[in-house]
Amino acid sequence: MTPFLTRALPLALALFAAGCAQTLPVEAGTETGTVPGGPTTQPEAAGLPPVVQAGAPCVGGKSTPAPTEAGAVADGPYDCKGVALLAHVPLSAMGAPRSGNDIWGWTDPTTNHEYALVGLSDGTFFVDVTNPTAPVLLGKLPTATVATVWRDIKVYHDHAFIVSEARDHGMQVFDLAHLRGLTADPDRRFTADARYTGVTNVHNLVINEATGFAYAVGATSRGADLPASCSAPGFHAINIQDPVHPTFAACFSDVDKDASPVTAPGYTHDGQCIVYDGPDADYTGREICVGANEDVMTFFDVTDKAHVRTISQAAYPNDAYTHQAWFTEDRHYLVGNDELDEQNGLVPFQRSMVFDVSDLDNPEFVFNYDSGLTTIDHNLYIRDGLAYQSNYESGLRIVDTRTIAQGRMEEVAFFDTYPQSTTAQFNGQWSNYPYFRSGIVIANDINNGLFILQPDVLRVSRETGAAAGGR
């Protein structure tokens, strides 16, 4: 497992290609030929019981769960600070896929139930985490084509949108209302309600919930009638305002400014798109996207999809692979990460790069947050002044950003979901979702599965001055 993942990422960086073929934008309910959303039972990994491991508080820097049943081997112990383990769902309980990857969350507006949407190598698994110490395993939406290390999930209007690096996968659309009222059945299999095939393999998916547009990034576009701009693996914009009838909107990239492409000219690895409400009055109310584009952060005005404009780029020292970034909530700063600088020996410890983006025409790198960790950083998200960082073999790190204007950030809590080792390798925690109103955080570990965590929000708030309210 470990050697495969270590080889897979660098190899994948050379495998992205952009091209055009015939387009068939949407296939409705075609995953297995069953009724869209309707479950079918396809048991796999027979003999592996769907055991949910019990949680444990963080005491003396360790979370040490007890065995869940007589003769069972206990989880952990896990290194921690200010974060309790509520429950752990190992990969074996989700059909024993090769690995886990992305994760996102959904709150049912009708029942207020909270759900984890867990990315796996062979599909997307759904878990009701409303009672976080007793999660309910609801079943899996299988991959559209074949298994792969990479999958990405986002939500808009109570529908999950799922992309993958799997060949010819496209974008699955799944109505999350199908989960409402279900009882536990980890062997249940769902089908997608629609599938957008204007893209084939996709690395990541960005959704702007305020505008109803999805952006497939690091994607191969498919369609003879697509514009030439779709030949670059940048942003492939899709109108999802009618979720089960997604339609092509535009393609754009920074191909004309990409001086040193790593994967392919104009490639975007990840991004964030917002309706801008920050300090730069020139862009108030405009739809702005930032792309992590391998060696720079690139900013776009995408308000008019027919006339997307590249605003600017922001570089930083010792770049190896610009991976992902997130705006602070006041839009004054951007916090980003580089996925290969640690392995390539360019920095002694894991870092987060901080950019002053108060003037979008002239963004500026201002400082590195040095974590002191000897692991690799991955996805990060910001809520209420705290950055929730998934850092592979060092797990979830919660970092106070409220002193960012003074040129510093500070780790205030953590939970290491990968106790096996602490090295600069591609094992451990892939991503997390910190936006539930309940305050729980869900995290997906490549090797160890789903973790349901409870940061000590009141203590963290007292230490940092950060608010503890909802998103």
Protein Blocks (a to p, Z undefined) as FASTA:
>chain_A
ZZmmmmmmmmmmmmgccddddddfbaghklnopaehiacdddehehiacddddddddeeh
iacdddfbehiacehjdddehiacfbdcdfklnopaabdcdddddddfklopacdddddf
kbccdddfkbmmlccdfbjcddfkbgcfbdcdddeehiacdddfbehklpadddfklmgo
pacdfkbccddfbdcfkbccdfbdcddfknopacdehiacedfkbcfklmpccbddddfk
bmmlccdfbdcdfklmmmbcfkbghiafbdcddddfbfblklgoiacddddehjaccddd
fkbmmlccdfbdcddehifbdfbdcddfklmaccdddfklmmnopafbdcdddddfkbmk
lgcdfbdcdehiabdcdddddeehiacddehjnopadddfklmmnopacdfbdcdfblkb
ccdbdehjfbdcfkbfnlpacdddfknopadddddfklmmmmnopafbdZZ
